[in-house]
Every structure is written in C-alpha cells, then in structure tokens.
Amino acid sequence: MSANMSVPQQYLSQLSCSAQAIPHPNLFGAEFLSLEASLVQNYSRYVHEALYFNHGSINATNLSFCNVTLTHTHPGQQDKIVTQIWLPTSNWNERMQALGGGGWSAGMFPLSYIGMAGAVAEGYAAVTTDGGLGVEASGMDTPEWALLSPGNVDLYSLQNLASVSLNDAAIIGKSITQGFYGRAPKYSYWSGCSQGGRQGYMLAQRYPKAFDGIAASAPAINWGQFGVAGLWPQQVMNEMGEYPDPCELSALTAAAIEACDGKDSLIDGLISDPDSCDFDPYTLVGTAVNCTDTGTSLRISTAAAMVAKAAWIGLKTSNGSFLWSGLTHEAPLTGELSPATTRCQANGTCLGVPISLHLDWVRLFVQKDPTFDFNNMTRSAFERTFHASVQQFSSIIGTNDPNLDEFRDAGGKMLTYHGLVSRRSSLV
C-alpha cells in the first residue's frame, strides 16, 4: 500500500484546518450532527508492525495533520456515529487509508490510532470510525450496546459494526479528503485484521466500490459459526465437570508439534502439513510433566486428553455429526485468547475461563439474556445455540460470500491471509 507520489508542498501550504473551510459530506440516508477540525503538530510515536496490520514498522516523528471529526446519525435509528480523518499537512501521497477495528470495536480504539499514525507518517489521509458503538479500551470489553433490553438485540448497532458504518466512513473520508486538499484521493484502501479483516471482506462483498484495495488479515469470516464454536472446548469441560491444569494442555500441544513437525520433511517447530498429523493425546495419559509456571509436577489426565482431542476435531453434535472445524495441533489451547484456558488455585482446583468475546456473543446476542449461565448448558442446548447463531446473524455479519465479481469489475484488489484450520475430511 505504499506510494511514491506526494502532492507538492505549494498545494498544501494554503490548507485551512477549520470546520468552516471543510464542506460537509453528502451521505444519503444520514444527517450530520457536527464537524470539528483541529491542527495537530509535533505528534510522534513508534508504530510496530505487529500493531500496524499489513504494514512494516515505522517511526512516526513530528507529524502534522488536520484532525477532522464528524458525527452523524441515520434518522429514525437513534444512532450516533463518529468518524475521524487525519489529513497530513505535508507530503500527502494522494491516497486514503481506512483502518479497521477489532473485537467489538468498529474502529477508533487504541490499535486504530496506532495505525492512523503509521498511515499519516507514510503520507496517507487516514480514516477510522467508532461505528456508533463508542470507544473501548481493548475491543474485548463487554459490548454494553448489545441489548436494548433483555430479549432485544440492538440490531442497528450490530448492523453498523458489521457493514453500514464502514461504507459511511469510506464516503465521508473521501469527501473530507477532497474538501481539504481540493482533490479526491486517487486510490482508497482498507486495512484490518480479525474483526477488521472481516470488515474488509464485507466491504468487498457488499460495497464493492468503497475501496480500490483491501488488505484483510485473519478475517473472522463465518461470524455466526465462529462466535459459538469458540466456546466448544469450554463446553466439553463443563459437561465433564473437569478442568485440566494449563500445564497439561500445553504439554499435549508440545507433544503434538514434536510428533508432527517432521511430516512435511522439515523440522522447524511448525506443523506445515496439518492433515497428516494424527497425534493421539490419549497416548500420554498418565505421563508426568513438569510445570515451570508453578514449579510442580503432575500427570496428564484423561480429561486433558479429551479436551485436546475435542479442540482438534472440532464441534460435533451428540450423535457425532460435524458442525464446525477445530484447531490445528500447534494452536495454543490455553493462555490469553485461547479456547481451553483454565485458571487453577493453589489447592489444585481449576475452573474454565471462556474467551469473553465468544461468551458475550452467546450470552447477549444469541440468548439475548445478560444473566445467561453458560456453565450449565447441555449439549443439545449448545447445538441449538450454534444453529440459532448461524440462522439469525449470518446475513447481518457473516462474510463468506465467494462472489466478488462486482469488486473485481470495479478494479478492486484484495490481499488476504489466514491461519490454518483442519479440513473437514480429516475430522471424521
């Protein structure tokens, strides 16, 4: 997404960073409530590539940009969406880059601002939106906006996260950029990861002319399925009433990698041929392992083998029918944002720690009940929840439509990549 061209300084020197000088966008179906502009100077921060998705690291120093912040609503929906555009006052490369969100954030959260700084440092006009959801510290906080009342999902807010506010941001960003510089961006790009990657897919599928280029990494494509399936290992533990020590699960992951690493004829710590990995965790039941985190030793339990096997095989019904893919053997089963995480007390008692994003999806969106107790779900109730999630929400937030003809015909280009998951054929 880099560009070598930049607008000559003489065209930028007379720019006015004021609300009065920048025309309001024309956005069908929207009403603008405010437009603010402020000049930011001597802004610096180091932008690491791990936080500036789809880009390399960059040391952003002494940036000068016009920060334009707009608020609009869709009359009748009672929403209030904030969009922010950072416009470099020198060396604009005649391009616009929109930064996606993560977790429950449509954008305008800490990672978005890191990306905005990197984009401005590279000469882009940078755009992000909160989707009307407000700003969260991490994107993983419980979405307080999810329910209008118990039993009633705020579908307009979900729709804004899923799609509508993203296209709004594209239109607003292009309009403000043109109003500020006196010319429209030659090319407009979208960059996002995870939720931001899913947003990129949505834009290509539903708004094929919004962006010329889309970089969508690790997209959460099948949100309806993914939202529930992320709780599968926790469901297995709840059904057993047993919660293995994290040390056991980490030992099984390490053993699987050791057993399957070389199946691609290269020992590199990776399982690059996941379909050939047939490691059986039950072969290690009773094996002693040293737990470096606690300085203790324990033996791998049958429960740990069951949880690992379930995570690798994927979600199945009580009669063994396939519902959704599992993890590859090298994926961490325990730890931050891992599906089989448990937390143990000094006396050895352990409890499951579901990923909050998945738990909130089931609790607030599918069950529509903030008091819902996931720990007491039966297998049949879990299966019904999975189907309800797919049926009710795939058309709103799912992005698995393979037809990108309109995006292609509009000249759009997409760069995308994802981690590995087991094929269905290897799960039976």
C-alpha positions as CSV (number, residue, x, y, z in Angstrom):
1,M,0.0,0.0,0.0
2,S,3.0,2.3,-0.2
3,A,3.1,5.2,-2.7
4,N,5.9,7.2,-4.0
5,M,3.9,10.2,-5.2
6,S,3.1,13.2,-3.0
7,V,1.4,16.5,-3.5
8,P,3.9,19.3,-3.9
9,Q,4.2,21.4,-0.8
10,Q,2.9,24.6,-2.5
11,Y,-0.5,23.0,-2.8
12,L,-0.6,22.1,0.9
13,S,0.8,25.3,2.4
14,Q,-2.5,27.2,2.0
15,L,-4.8,24.5,3.5
16,S,-7.1,25.6,6.2
17,C,-7.7,23.2,9.1
18,S,-11.0,24.7,10.3
19,A,-14.6,23.4,10.4
20,Q,-15.7,26.4,8.4
21,A,-13.4,25.7,5.5
22,I,-14.3,22.0,5.1
23,P,-17.6,21.1,3.4
24,H,-19.9,18.6,5.0
25,P,-20.1,15.3,3.0
26,N,-23.2,14.3,1.1
27,L,-24.3,10.9,2.6
28,F,-27.6,9.5,1.5
29,G,-29.7,8.4,4.5
30,A,-27.6,10.3,7.0
31,E,-27.8,13.6,8.9
32,F,-24.6,15.2,10.1
33,L,-24.7,16.5,13.7
34,S,-21.3,18.1,14.0
35,L,-18.0,18.7,12.2
36,E,-14.9,19.7,14.1
37,A,-11.3,20.3,12.9
38,S,-8.1,20.8,14.8
39,L,-4.5,21.1,13.8
40,V,-2.2,18.5,15.5
41,Q,1.6,19.2,15.3
42,N,4.7,17.6,16.5
43,Y,2.9,14.2,17.0
44,S,5.3,11.3,17.4
45,R,5.1,7.6,18.2
46,Y,6.8,4.4,17.3
47,V,4.5,2.2,15.3
48,H,5.3,-1.5,15.5
49,E,4.4,-3.8,12.6
50,A,2.6,-6.1,15.0
51,L,0.1,-3.3,15.7
52,Y,0.1,-1.7,12.3
53,F,-1.6,-4.5,10.5
54,N,-0.4,-5.4,6.9
55,H,2.5,-2.9,7.2
56,G,6.0,-2.8,8.4
57,S,7.2,-0.9,11.5
58,I,7.6,2.8,11.2
59,N,8.9,5.6,13.4
60,A,6.4,8.3,13.1
61,T,8.0,11.6,14.2
62,N,6.9,15.2,14.2
63,L,3.7,14.6,12.3
64,S,1.5,17.5,11.4
65,F,-2.1,16.7,10.4
66,C,-5.6,18.2,10.5
67,N,-7.8,16.0,12.7
68,V,-11.4,16.2,11.3
69,T,-14.1,14.6,13.5
70,L,-17.6,14.2,12.3
71,T,-20.7,12.8,14.0
72,H,-23.7,11.6,12.0
73,T,-26.9,9.7,12.5
74,H,-29.3,7.7,10.4
75,P,-32.6,9.4,11.1
76,G,-35.0,7.0,12.9
77,Q,-32.3,4.7,14.1
78,Q,-31.2,6.8,17.1
79,D,-27.6,6.1,16.4
80,K,-24.6,8.5,16.7
81,I,-21.6,7.5,14.6
82,V,-18.2,9.2,14.9
83,T,-15.8,9.2,12.0
84,Q,-12.3,10.7,12.3
85,I,-9.9,11.6,9.4
86,W,-6.3,12.6,9.9
87,L,-5.1,14.7,6.9
88,P,-1.3,15.3,6.7
89,T,-0.4,18.9,6.1
90,S,2.6,18.0,4.1
91,N,3.7,15.2,1.8
92,W,0.2,13.8,1.2
93,N,0.6,10.9,-1.2
94,E,-2.9,11.4,-2.8
95,R,-4.2,8.3,-1.2
96,M,-6.6,7.4,1.6
97,Q,-6.3,4.5,4.0
98,A,-9.1,3.4,6.4
99,L,-8.2,1.4,9.5
100,G,-10.4,-1.4,10.7
101,G,-11.4,-2.4,14.2
102,G,-11.0,-5.4,16.4
103,G,-13.1,-7.4,18.8
104,W,-16.3,-5.4,19.4
105,S,-14.8,-2.2,18.2
106,A,-15.6,-1.0,14.7
107,G,-12.6,1.3,14.9
108,M,-11.4,4.4,16.8
109,F,-9.8,2.2,19.5
110,P,-6.1,2.1,20.5
111,L,-5.0,-0.1,17.7
112,S,-6.8,2.1,15.1
113,Y,-4.9,5.1,16.4
114,I,-1.6,3.3,16.1
115,G,-2.4,2.5,12.5
116,M,-3.6,6.1,11.9
117,A,-0.2,7.4,13.0
118,G,1.6,4.9,10.7
119,A,-0.6,5.8,7.8
120,V,-0.1,9.6,8.2
121,A,3.7,9.0,8.5
122,E,3.5,7.3,5.1
123,G,1.6,10.1,3.6
124,Y,-1.9,8.8,3.7
125,A,-5.1,10.6,4.7
126,A,-6.2,8.2,7.4
127,V,-9.8,7.3,8.4
128,T,-11.5,5.4,11.2
129,T,-15.0,5.1,12.7
130,D,-16.4,4.0,16.0
131,G,-19.5,2.7,14.2
132,G,-21.7,4.4,16.8
133,L,-20.5,2.0,19.4
134,G,-18.2,4.2,21.4
135,V,-14.6,3.7,22.2
136,E,-13.4,0.6,24.1
137,A,-10.0,0.2,25.7
138,S,-9.3,-3.1,24.0
139,G,-12.2,-4.1,21.8
140,M,-12.7,-7.1,24.1
141,D,-14.8,-5.3,26.7
142,T,-18.4,-6.5,27.1
143,P,-20.5,-4.6,24.4
144,E,-22.8,-2.6,26.6
145,W,-24.7,-1.6,23.4
146,A,-25.7,-5.2,22.5
147,L,-29.1,-5.2,24.1
148,L,-31.8,-2.5,24.0
149,S,-33.5,-4.6,26.8
150,P,-33.4,-8.3,27.8
151,G,-34.5,-10.3,24.8
152,N,-34.0,-7.4,22.3
153,V,-30.7,-7.1,20.4
154,D,-29.8,-3.6,19.2
155,L,-29.7,-4.7,15.5
156,Y,-29.0,-1.2,14.2
157,S,-25.7,-1.1,16.3
158,L,-24.8,-4.6,15.2
159,Q,-25.5,-3.6,11.6
160,N,-23.2,-0.6,12.0
161,L,-20.4,-2.8,13.3
162,A,-21.0,-5.3,10.5
163,S,-21.3,-3.1,7.5
164,V,-23.1,0.2,7.3
165,S,-20.8,2.5,9.2
166,L,-17.8,1.1,7.2
167,N,-19.3,2.3,3.9
168,D,-20.3,5.6,5.5
169,A,-16.7,6.0,6.6
170,A,-15.4,5.4,3.1
171,I,-17.8,8.1,1.7
172,I,-17.1,10.5,4.5
173,G,-13.3,10.0,4.2
174,K,-13.2,10.6,0.5
175,S,-15.4,13.7,0.8
176,I,-13.4,15.3,3.6
177,T,-10.1,14.5,1.9
178,Q,-11.4,16.2,-1.3
179,G,-12.7,19.1,0.6
180,F,-9.4,19.6,2.4
181,Y,-7.0,19.2,-0.4
182,G,-9.2,20.3,-3.3
183,R,-8.9,16.9,-5.0
184,A,-10.2,13.4,-4.3
185,P,-7.8,10.7,-3.4
186,K,-6.5,8.8,-6.4
187,Y,-6.8,5.5,-4.6
188,S,-8.5,4.5,-1.3
189,Y,-7.5,1.5,0.7
190,W,-8.8,-0.5,3.7
191,S,-6.6,-2.3,6.1
192,G,-7.7,-4.5,9.0
193,C,-7.1,-7.7,11.0
194,S,-9.5,-10.1,12.7
195,Q,-12.7,-8.0,13.0
196,G,-11.0,-5.5,10.7
197,G,-10.3,-8.3,8.3
198,R,-14.0,-9.4,8.4
199,Q,-14.9,-5.8,7.8
200,G,-12.7,-5.8,4.7
201,Y,-14.4,-8.8,3.3
202,M,-17.8,-7.2,4.0
203,L,-16.8,-4.1,2.1
204,A,-15.6,-6.2,-0.9
205,Q,-18.8,-8.2,-0.9
206,R,-21.5,-5.6,-0.1
207,Y,-19.8,-2.3,-1.1
208,P,-17.6,-3.2,-4.0
209,K,-16.8,0.4,-5.0
210,A,-16.0,1.7,-1.5
211,F,-12.2,0.9,-1.7
212,D,-9.8,0.3,-4.5
213,G,-7.7,-2.1,-2.4
214,I,-8.4,-4.1,0.7
215,A,-5.8,-5.8,3.0
216,A,-7.8,-8.2,5.2
217,S,-5.7,-10.3,7.5
218,A,-7.1,-13.1,9.8
219,P,-10.7,-12.3,8.9
220,A,-13.4,-13.6,11.2
221,I,-15.3,-14.7,8.1
222,N,-18.1,-17.0,9.4
223,W,-19.0,-15.0,12.5
224,G,-22.2,-16.9,13.3
225,Q,-20.4,-20.2,13.5
226,F,-17.1,-18.8,14.9
227,G,-18.9,-16.9,17.7
228,V,-20.3,-20.1,19.3
229,A,-17.6,-22.6,18.2
230,G,-15.0,-20.7,20.2
231,L,-16.7,-22.0,23.3
232,W,-16.6,-25.6,22.3
233,P,-13.6,-26.8,24.5
234,Q,-15.2,-25.0,27.5
235,Q,-18.5,-26.7,26.8
236,V,-16.6,-30.1,26.8
237,M,-15.1,-29.3,30.2
238,N,-18.4,-28.1,31.6
239,E,-20.0,-31.4,30.5
240,M,-17.3,-33.4,32.2
241,G,-17.1,-31.2,35.2
242,E,-13.3,-31.4,35.0
243,Y,-10.9,-28.5,34.1
244,P,-7.4,-29.6,33.3
245,D,-4.4,-27.7,34.5
246,P,-3.0,-25.4,31.8
247,C,0.3,-27.3,32.1
248,E,-1.3,-30.5,30.9
249,L,-2.8,-28.9,27.8
250,S,0.5,-27.1,27.0
251,A,2.3,-30.4,27.3
252,L,-0.1,-32.0,24.8
253,T,0.4,-29.2,22.3
254,A,4.1,-29.5,22.6
255,A,4.0,-33.3,22.1
256,A,1.7,-32.9,19.1
257,I,4.2,-30.5,17.5
258,E,7.1,-32.8,18.2
259,A,5.2,-35.8,16.7
260,C,4.0,-34.0,13.5
261,D,6.6,-31.3,12.8
262,G,8.7,-33.5,10.5
263,K,5.8,-34.8,8.4
264,D,6.5,-32.1,5.9
265,S,10.2,-33.2,5.8
266,L,11.3,-30.1,7.6
267,I,12.0,-29.8,11.3
268,D,11.1,-26.1,12.1
269,G,8.8,-26.2,15.0
270,L,5.7,-25.9,12.7
271,I,3.1,-28.4,11.6
272,S,3.0,-27.3,7.9
273,D,1.1,-30.4,6.9
274,P,-1.8,-30.4,9.4
275,D,-3.8,-33.0,7.6
276,S,-1.1,-35.6,8.1
277,C,-1.0,-35.0,11.9
278,D,-2.6,-38.0,13.6
279,F,-1.2,-37.5,17.1
280,D,-3.3,-39.2,19.7
281,P,-3.3,-37.3,23.1
282,Y,-4.6,-40.4,24.9
283,T,-1.2,-42.0,24.5
284,L,0.2,-39.5,27.0
285,V,-2.4,-40.0,29.7
286,G,-0.6,-40.7,33.0
287,T,2.7,-39.2,31.7
288,A,4.4,-36.9,34.3
289,V,5.1,-33.3,33.2
290,N,7.0,-30.5,35.0
291,C,5.0,-27.3,35.2
292,T,7.5,-24.5,35.0
293,D,5.0,-21.8,35.9
294,T,4.2,-23.3,39.2
295,G,7.3,-25.4,39.9
296,T,5.2,-28.5,40.3
297,S,4.9,-31.9,38.6
298,L,1.6,-33.6,37.6
299,R,0.4,-36.3,35.4
300,I,-1.6,-35.8,32.2
301,S,-5.3,-36.6,32.9
302,T,-7.8,-38.3,30.7
303,A,-9.8,-35.1,30.9
304,A,-6.9,-33.1,29.4
305,A,-6.7,-35.6,26.5
306,M,-10.5,-35.3,25.9
307,V,-10.3,-31.5,25.8
308,A,-7.4,-31.5,23.4
309,K,-9.0,-34.1,21.2
310,A,-12.3,-32.1,21.1
311,A,-10.5,-28.9,20.3
312,W,-8.6,-30.5,17.4
313,I,-11.5,-32.5,16.0
314,G,-13.9,-29.5,16.2
315,L,-17.5,-29.0,17.1
316,K,-19.7,-32.1,16.8
317,T,-23.3,-32.9,17.8
318,S,-24.0,-35.5,20.4
319,N,-24.5,-38.1,17.7
320,G,-21.1,-37.3,16.1
321,S,-22.2,-35.1,13.2
322,F,-19.8,-32.4,12.1
323,L,-20.7,-28.8,12.8
324,W,-17.5,-26.7,12.7
325,S,-13.8,-27.1,12.2
326,G,-11.3,-27.4,15.1
327,L,-7.9,-26.0,15.7
328,T,-4.6,-27.3,14.3
329,H,-2.5,-29.2,16.7
330,E,0.1,-26.4,17.1
331,A,-2.5,-23.8,18.1
332,P,-2.2,-22.8,21.8
333,L,-5.1,-24.4,23.8
334,T,-4.5,-22.3,26.9
335,G,-3.4,-18.8,27.6
336,E,-4.8,-15.4,26.5
337,L,-7.5,-15.7,23.8
338,S,-7.1,-19.5,23.8
339,P,-10.3,-21.6,23.8
340,A,-9.4,-24.1,26.5
341,T,-7.9,-21.7,29.1
342,T,-8.4,-22.7,32.7
343,R,-7.3,-21.0,35.9
344,C,-6.2,-23.0,38.9
345,Q,-5.9,-22.2,42.6
346,A,-3.2,-23.2,45.0
347,N,-5.2,-26.2,46.1
348,G,-5.3,-27.6,42.6
349,T,-8.9,-26.6,41.9
350,C,-9.3,-25.3,38.4
351,L,-12.1,-23.6,36.5
352,G,-12.7,-22.8,32.9
353,V,-12.0,-19.3,31.5
354,P,-14.0,-18.8,28.3
355,I,-12.9,-16.1,25.8
356,S,-15.0,-13.1,26.6
357,L,-15.8,-12.3,23.0
358,H,-17.4,-15.7,22.4
359,L,-19.2,-15.7,25.8
360,D,-20.6,-12.3,25.2
361,W,-21.8,-13.3,21.7
362,V,-23.7,-16.3,23.1
363,R,-25.0,-14.5,26.2
364,L,-26.0,-11.2,24.7
365,F,-26.7,-11.8,21.0
366,V,-27.9,-15.4,20.7
367,Q,-29.5,-15.9,24.1
368,K,-30.3,-12.2,24.5
369,D,-30.0,-12.5,28.2
370,P,-27.3,-10.8,30.3
371,T,-27.9,-13.2,33.1
372,F,-27.5,-16.3,31.0
373,D,-25.3,-19.0,32.7
374,F,-23.2,-20.7,30.0
375,N,-21.7,-23.2,32.5
376,N,-24.9,-25.1,32.8
377,M,-25.6,-25.7,29.0
378,T,-26.4,-29.2,27.9
379,R,-25.0,-30.5,24.6
380,S,-28.4,-30.2,23.0
381,A,-28.8,-26.6,24.1
382,F,-25.3,-25.8,22.8
383,E,-26.2,-27.3,19.4
384,R,-29.4,-25.2,19.3
385,T,-27.4,-22.1,20.2
386,F,-25.0,-22.8,17.3
387,H,-27.8,-23.2,14.8
388,A,-29.6,-20.1,16.2
389,S,-26.4,-18.0,15.8
390,V,-26.0,-19.1,12.2
391,Q,-29.7,-18.6,11.3
392,Q,-30.2,-15.3,12.9
393,F,-26.9,-13.4,12.2
394,S,-25.1,-14.8,9.2
395,S,-26.9,-12.4,6.9
396,I,-26.0,-9.5,9.1
397,I,-22.4,-10.0,10.0
398,G,-21.3,-13.1,8.1
399,T,-18.9,-12.6,5.1
400,N,-18.5,-16.0,3.4
401,D,-20.0,-15.0,0.1
402,P,-17.4,-16.0,-2.5
403,N,-18.8,-13.9,-5.3
404,L,-16.5,-10.9,-5.7
405,D,-17.4,-10.2,-9.3
406,E,-18.5,-6.6,-8.6
407,F,-15.4,-5.9,-6.6
408,R,-13.2,-7.3,-9.4
409,D,-15.2,-5.5,-12.1
410,A,-14.7,-2.2,-10.3
411,G,-11.0,-2.8,-10.4
412,G,-10.6,-3.8,-6.8
413,K,-7.7,-5.8,-5.5
414,M,-7.6,-7.7,-2.2
415,L,-4.6,-9.1,-0.2
416,T,-5.7,-11.6,2.4
417,Y,-4.3,-14.4,4.5
418,H,-5.4,-16.6,7.3
419,G,-4.2,-19.2,9.7
420,L,-4.6,-22.9,9.1
421,V,-7.6,-25.0,10.2
422,S,-8.1,-28.7,9.8
423,R,-10.1,-29.8,6.8
424,R,-13.4,-31.4,7.4
425,S,-12.2,-34.6,5.8
426,S,-9.6,-35.0,8.5
427,L,-12.1,-34.6,11.3
428,V,-14.2,-37.7,10.9
